[in-house]
Amino acid sequence: VTRDQQFTEFARARMPHLYRAAWLLCGDRHRAEDLTQETLAKVFAKWGPRLENPAAYARTTLVRTWISHQRRRTHHERPLAALPESPVAADDADLRVVLRTALSELAPLDRAVVVLRYLDDVPVDDVGRMLGLSPTAVRSRAKRALAKVRATLGDHMPDLELTQESR
Amino acid sequence: MTDLTDVFHRATDDLAPGSPDLLLRRAVRRGADLRRRRRITNGAVALGGVAAACAVVVLTIGRSTDAAVPPPIAEQPTTQATVPAAPPKPAVVVSRHHVGATFARIIPGSITDEHDTPADRVHSRGGYESAFDWNGHLVSLMITPFHGDAAQKCWAGVGKGSGQSCVRVDGGWSKRDVMMDDQAYNRWVSVYLDNGFRMWVLIYNSGSEKGTSAGGPPPLGVPDLEKVATSPLWFG
């Protein structure tokens, strides 16, 4: 098995997950595809025996690339002026609309913290290392972000109870 | 795991790229491009390393040969910029056995009793220290390479509250000490050159290493010694 074949196997296996994380960060399918593609390209460039944990490297690359893009963008994503009418929580497509709205109200770093903590269940210390934050900063950002997300989601999904960040 | 984890999964589980194969192909193509650029960058860095190694070799050869002036193999000195951005390091072209003669080309005088100073701490870093008598006054001159920015290097060696400071001179940064111009027995300068070499020049008020209380002040002032330290004659 060649090095490129190994990478292709890895990429095929991890792409769906990376894409989902990318979507949660970008809130947009096309930008999520671009982000996933750029992440995989960077992993490919680094691919080799010295890359001990490609999945973790890909995750870190994805988040850092996105944050880097956010800093470079001249205009920032804005929350929707008004939420779509009558979102229905039971429908996944509507859930996505509400979720995207809730996440778009977060600062980029808070959004990255939330995605890493709650999609991938990455430990606080590791999130801190990935984003250059102290564990305390990660916890406080996660708590603050969770409260915001809860406020937005809760309005439209009253049956949803989000537990507090405790780890 | 919190309920948000469940929300995330519910909202995204059926999400997938439009064309995973196309995405993968593009990623591989872009990744190969990144890899190629990285190799080119690494190659350039390695070439820089080789050039630096050549400079050290020339310095070492200069130390061990009696040749009057070894041929310069490194690039010509770069123009002296106010804030140099990692300029290529030139080579020292003066062998340690001809430091006195070069000194006398800069500050005319008669050179006698030139000898090498066996200072391992200097030699191990690819530099040398040489001592000789100039008009009967003992002079010591040390050339050592350093890494990094000259100004930063100079200021890093300035002790807080020591009365020392760094000033910009032609081609580098000179460490100033309130004592160095008042010393009765000796006077010295320490200049971090923009080309990556530190020049340390010291002159005693007599022919002995400790100087003499009857010798009066050293015959050369700080500007003279800085003129020696910043002379382009040392480098090729």
Interface residues (C-beta under 8 A of the other chain):
Chain A: D4 F7 T8 A11 R12 M15 P16 Y19 R20 W23 L24 R29 A32 E33 T36 Q37 E38 T39 L40 A41 K42 V43 F44 A45 W47 D92 L95 R96 L99 V114 V115 Y118 L119 D121 L146 V149 L153 L160 E161 L162 T163 E165
Chain B: M1 T2 D3 L4 T5 V7 F8 H9 R10 A11 T12 D13 D14 L15 A16 P17 G18 P20 L23 L24 R26 A27 V28 R29 R30 G31 A32 D33 L34 R35 R38
